[in-house]
Amino acid sequence: MVDEKQIASLTAETLAVQVVLTNVLLEIGKLDPTLRSAIKRGLSDAADSVENLATRSDAVSPDLIVKALHVIEEMRAASVGDGPSLAPMD
């Protein structure tokens, strides 16, 4: 069984990965407009993949899909330089 300490650790790890990835994508996007466009397309493709997963699988809860899409949208906004930094979700 997963205890609260493990959940807190996984939450911190997930947040760290999101922030690192977002900032790396932001820096790569600053190098070239073509790279920035590719990052935008990649994040749009990621959102589409999550939405497709939601329609094809009953094993994934709607709450998980909504949270995943929220994270992708935050990453998209932050990594192309026109959004806020990622903040922990409720």
Backbone hydrogen bonds, N-H to C=O, Kabsch-Sander energy under -0.5 kcal/mol:
donor,donor_aa,acceptor,acceptor_aa,energy
7,I,3,D,-2.2
8,A,4,E,-2.6
9,S,5,K,-2.1
10,L,6,Q,-2.6
11,T,7,I,-2.5
12,A,8,A,-2.3
13,E,9,S,-2.4
14,T,10,L,-2.6
15,L,11,T,-2.4
16,A,12,A,-2.4
17,V,13,E,-2.4
18,Q,14,T,-2.4
19,V,15,L,-2.6
20,V,16,A,-2.6
21,L,17,V,-2.7
22,T,18,Q,-2.6
23,N,19,V,-2.3
24,V,20,V,-2.5
25,L,21,L,-2.7
26,L,22,T,-2.3
27,E,23,N,-2.3
28,I,24,V,-2.5
29,G,25,L,-2.7
30,K,26,L,-1.4
31,L,27,E,-0.6
31,L,28,I,-1.2
32,D,28,I,-0.7
36,R,32,D,-2.2
37,S,33,P,-2.3
38,A,34,T,-2.1
39,I,35,L,-2.4
40,K,36,R,-2.2
41,R,37,S,-2.5
42,G,38,A,-2.6
43,L,39,I,-2.4
44,S,40,K,-2.2
45,D,41,R,-2.8
46,A,42,G,-2.0
47,A,43,L,-2.1
48,D,44,S,-2.4
49,S,45,D,-2.4
50,V,46,A,-2.1
51,E,47,A,-2.4
52,N,48,D,-2.6
53,L,49,S,-2.3
54,A,50,V,-1.9
55,T,51,E,-1.5
56,R,52,N,-1.4
57,S,53,L,-1.3
61,S,59,A,-0.6
65,I,61,S,-1.9
66,V,62,P,-2.5
67,K,63,D,-2.4
68,A,64,L,-2.6
69,L,65,I,-2.6
70,H,66,V,-2.2
71,V,67,K,-2.3
72,I,68,A,-2.3
73,E,69,L,-2.5
74,E,70,H,-2.4
75,M,71,V,-2.6
76,R,72,I,-2.7
77,A,73,E,-2.5
78,A,74,E,-2.5
79,S,75,M,-2.9
80,V,76,R,-1.3
81,G,78,A,-0.9
82,D,77,A,-1.2
83,G,77,A,-0.6
